Amino acid sequence: MKQLKSTSQQLKELFDRAITAKFLAEPISSFDHAIDATTVKIFMDEHDYDVVGIRRNGSVIGYVKRSDLQDGICEKYIFPFDQSEKILDTTPLIEVFKMFHNHP
């Protein structure tokens, strides 16, 4: 069997090019902006979700945090997405980790 001789530079290139955000990504659960916040909180508790997406007219426009949800509709608790929070599936994993540091 041939022994692999990878350099640290080759390993860095692997993380920079081949391993991307798509390997960590999963579909986001989302709800309509007008749904009852208590209903969404129960769903989040059952699935151990900290955040879920909120839709308006079929598009996810932001998210809500489980810890914030109380009475009323989810629209009261929406955090709109910031451009700096958006990650392409082609973003190198190393960059994703850097982004998580700034946007948990």
N, C-alpha and C positions, 0 to 999 in steps of 0.2 A: 504494500500500500504506500502510495506517495504521501509524504508529509507536506502539509500546507505551510507556507512561509509568508504569512500576511504581515505587512508592516502596519504601524499605527496610522499612517497616512491612508492606506488602503481601507482600513476599518473606518476611518473618518469619512472617506468618500462613500462607503456603503451607507452610512447613516445620513449623509448629505443628499444622496441621490435615490437610493433604492428603497429605503424605509421611510414611508410618508404617513401623513395623518390618516389616510384611508384605512390603515391597519388598526387604528384605534377607534375610528368613528363608528357610531351606531345611529340608527334613526332616532329622532327626537319625538317623544310623545308630545302631542299638542292638543289644545282645546280651543273652542271658540271663545272670543273675548267676552261674550255675554253669559257664559255659563256660571252657575253658582260656585263661589269660591270654596264653600264647605265641601261640595261634591269633589272638586279637584283635590283638595287637601286630603280627603279620605283615600282617593286613588293614589296620591303620592305617598301617604303613610303605608298603604298596602304593598307598594312596589319599592319602597325605600328610595324615592327620588327626592333630591334637593331642589331641583328646578324642572319645569316643563315649559314647552313653547306655548305661545298664545297666538291664535290665528284671527285675522280679520279678512273677509272676502277670500278665504281659501289660502292666504299666504301667512306664514309665520312672521309676525312683526316684532316679537320680543319674547320675554319669558317672565314667569313669576317664581318667587321663592316660597317654598313650603312654609318657612318660618314666618312669613309675612301674611299669609292668607288668614282672613277672618270672615266676617259677615259681608254679604253683598256679592257683587259679580267680580270676576277676575280682572276686568278692565281697570278697576280701581288700583290694582297692584302691579301693573305691567312695568317692566323695565325694558325700554326699547334697546335693540341691539346697537352697539357702538361699532363703527367700522373697524376699530382695532381688535374687536372680539371675533371677527369673522376669519375663518381659516379655510383655505382651499384644501381639497383632498390630496393635492400634489405638494403641499407644504412639507418640507423635510421634518422628520420627527424631532430632531434636535431643536428646530425653531418652535415647534409646538410646545415643547417643554419650557422654553423661554417665555412663551406667551402665557402659559399657565401660571408662571411666577407672578405676572402682572395682573392676570384676570382669572382668579380661581374659579 
